[in-house]
Amino acid sequence: MDTHNITIRTELRPGDIGYIIHLHGKLYGQEYAFDVGFEAYVAQGMCEFLRQYDPVKDRVWICEDRGRIIGFLLLMHREGDAAQLRYFILEPAYRGLGLGKRLLGLYMEHLRKEGYRSSYLWTTHEQAAAASLYKRYGFVLAEEKASDAFGKSLYEQKYELHDI
């Protein structure tokens, strides 16, 4: 895979939100058998992000290959100088190329630049590769709970990062 044509932008454009929601629904349905409830969950979170959007505190990173979105990561500010990492996704053909590491590195840079004191994210036990990446950046598993939220039994996991 040639990565020379991949760009990362930080501004949202018309159509981005709907596409990111679609991409999550499609990939998580195919790869993890999540139901349409997951897509609704992502849609609600994206709406929350847009309602509370602060261009200094919040950020998106959108990976594109020749103008086509192939990856996404979002930083949402929370109370108490905390940030939430959300909707980290890469198209399957673009995994293993270092893009996830690059996106998480940009996320960490923004945390430090804006003076965040902590960060957290929610994922599931099925996301082993992503969890491994989070751990390399200092996130630790802080909470785990059984859930049927997305049409199947799984464990939701909360990872936290302190003292950034």
N, C-alpha and C positions, 0 to 999 in steps of 0.2 A: 504494500500500500504506500503510495506516494503522499507524504505529509506536507509537501512544499506549497500546496494550494490551500491549506487549512488556515483560516484566520479566526481570531477571537475578537468579538466586539462586546461592548458593555452597555449599549443602548437598545431599548426595546423598540421594535417597529411593528406597525399594524400586521396582524397575522401571527406574530410570534407566540402570544399567549395560547391561542387555540391550537397551534401546532405542537407546543410543548405538552399540553394536556393530551392531545391525540397520541403523541409519541409514547407517553407514559402508559396510557391505556392499552395501546397496541403491543408494546414490548413486554409489559408485565403480564398481560393476558397470554401472550405466546410463551414466554419463558418461565412463568411462575404460576400460571392458571389463576391469576387474580380475576375477579369479576368486575363488572362495570362500576361497582361501588368504589373501586380504587380510582378510576378516572374521575368520578364525582368528587372524591377527596382531594385530588390534585386540583381540580377546577375551583373548589372552595378556597384552597390555600393560595392559589394564584390571585383570586379576587381579593383575598385579605391583603396580600402583598401590594396590590395596586392601590387599595384604599388607604393604606398607611405608608405608602412609598415616600421616602426621604432621599433625594438624590445624593446627599453626602454620606448617609449612614448605610443605605441599602445598595445592592449591586447585583447585576446579572452578568454572567459570562456565557456568551453564545458562540459555540464552535460552528463554523461553516466550511464546507468544502465546495468551492466554486458557487457560492451563494445558497447552498442547500444546508439547512440546519442538521448537524450530526451529533451535537452534544450541548449540554446545558448545565449550569450550576447557578444557584441563587443564594444570596446572603440577605436575610431579613433581620432588621434590628428588633430587639426585645428590651424589656425593662431591665434596669440595673446594669447598663453597659454590657449586655449579653447579645449575642448574635446566634441566629439559627441557620444552619446549613440545610438547604432544601432542594429537592428535585434534581439531584445529581444524576445525569444519565448520558450514556454514549451509545450510539448505534453500534450493533455487534461488530460490524466490519472495521470499526475504528478503535476497538478495545485492544489493549496490549501494545499500543504505539507510544505510550507516554503521555497521552492527552489528559487522562485522569489525573496523573501526577501534576501536570502543568496547571490544570484548572484548580486543583487543591492548593498548589503553591500560590496562585493568584489570590485565592480566598484568604490564605494565611497572611499575605502581604497587606491586604485590605484591613483585616482585623487589627494588625499592628498599627497601620497608618492612622486608623480612626480611633485608636485607643480603647478597643474592646477589652474587657477583663476576662470574659469567658465566652465559650461557644458550645452549642450542643446540636445534636441531630437525632432523628428517629429513623430506624431502619428495621429490617426483619432478620431473623436468624438465617434466612436463605441467602443473604447478601454477603457471603464470606469474602469474596474478592474485595468488595468495597470496604468491609470492616477492616481487612488487613491494611488497606491504604490509610484509613482513618487512624489506626493505631500507630502507623509509622510517623504520623504528624502529631502524635501525643494525645489523641482522644482515647478515653478509657470507658469501658462498659460500666455504666452506673445503675442501670435498671433494666429489668426484663419482665415482660408480662405476657401471659397467654392471651390470644385474641382470635376472633373469627371475623374481623373487620372487613376483609376483602374476599369473602366467600369461601374461605378455607381456614383450617386451624393452623396457626403459626405462632411464633413468639415475636412480639415487637420489642425492639431493643433501643435504649437511649444511650448514646455515647456523649461524653462531656469532655471539654478541654478547659482547664483553668490556668491562671497565671500566664497569660499570653505575653 
